[in-house]
């Protein structure tokens, strides 16, 4: 009886450990998508900073043109 319940508990532990490893894999996948989203954010932030630089350049040329015009 005790050996039987021990093997049942071992099976339950294996099932739980199996679900734990599945959850770990899901977490890794989610963490992977999180890092991909972070990379996309960095790319968007990079393009935003590039657009800001272009805006600064355009604003600078605008001020230069304004100085020439006045």
FENFEN-V345138 format. One record per residue. N is the residue number from 1. RES is the residue in one letter. PHI is phi in whole degrees, 0 to 359 (NA if undefined). OMEGA is omega in whole degrees, 0 to 359 (NA if undefined). Layout:
# FENFEN-V345138
n = [N/N]
res = [RES/RES]
phi = [PHI/PHI]
omega = [OMEGA/OMEGA]
This chain:
# FENFEN-V345138
n = [1/2/3/4/5/6/7/8/9/10/11/12/13/14/15/16/17/18/19/20/21/22/23/24/25/26/27/28/29/30/31/32/33/34/35/36/37/38/39/40/41/42/43/44/45/46/47/48/49/50/51/52/53/54/55/56/57/58/59/60/61/62/63/64/65/66/67/68/69/70]
res = [X/X/X/X/X/X/X/X/X/X/X/X/X/X/X/X/X/X/X/X/X/X/X/X/X/X/X/X/X/X/X/X/X/X/X/X/X/X/X/X/X/X/X/X/X/X/X/X/X/X/X/X/X/X/X/X/X/X/X/X/X/X/X/X/X/X/X/X/X/X]
phi = [NA/295/293/294/292/297/291/295/297/296/295/298/297/296/295/295/295/296/293/297/292/294/298/296/295/298/297/297/294/295/296/296/293/296/291/293/297/296/295/297/296/297/295/295/295/296/293/296/292/294/297/296/296/297/297/297/295/297/295/295/293/296/291/294/297/294/295/293/292/272]
omega = [181/178/178/179/177/179/176/178/177/178/178/178/179/178/179/178/176/178/176/179/176/177/177/178/178/178/178/179/179/178/176/178/176/179/176/177/177/178/178/178/177/179/179/178/177/178/176/179/176/177/177/178/178/178/177/178/178/178/178/179/176/179/176/177/178/178/179/182/180/NA]
